[in-house]
Amino acid sequence: MYKKGKLSPERVERLESLKGWGWNLLESAWEEGFEQLERHVKEHGTARVPASHVTDDGYKLGGWISHQRKAYKKGALSLERQQRLESLKGWTWDARA
């Protein structure tokens, strides 16, 4: 309904005011992973995360990071996302580093 313009502006505004709401699910999922990584850096001082790491709230952060590295190696990660990840203390594209 949203894409067809059938939602009222009031309903659009109400939905967009919800924490975590997004019209683009893939973009929202990436942003959630990045926010989780930022939180980890803030708490632990580094973006170095074991591949098996799961946050206290159950988010598979290590898996998300592995996915970003694979996308980077395939050339499937946007320059903006690369730069955002590289801005985090301790970030490396090589999991072995």
RALIN-V762766 format. One line per field, one symbol per residue. burial: # if it has 9 or more other C-alpha atoms within 8 Angstrom, else .. A space follows every 50 residues. Layout:
burial = ???
This chain:
burial = ...........#...#....#......#....##.###.##...###... #.##.....#######.##.##....#....#..##.##.#......
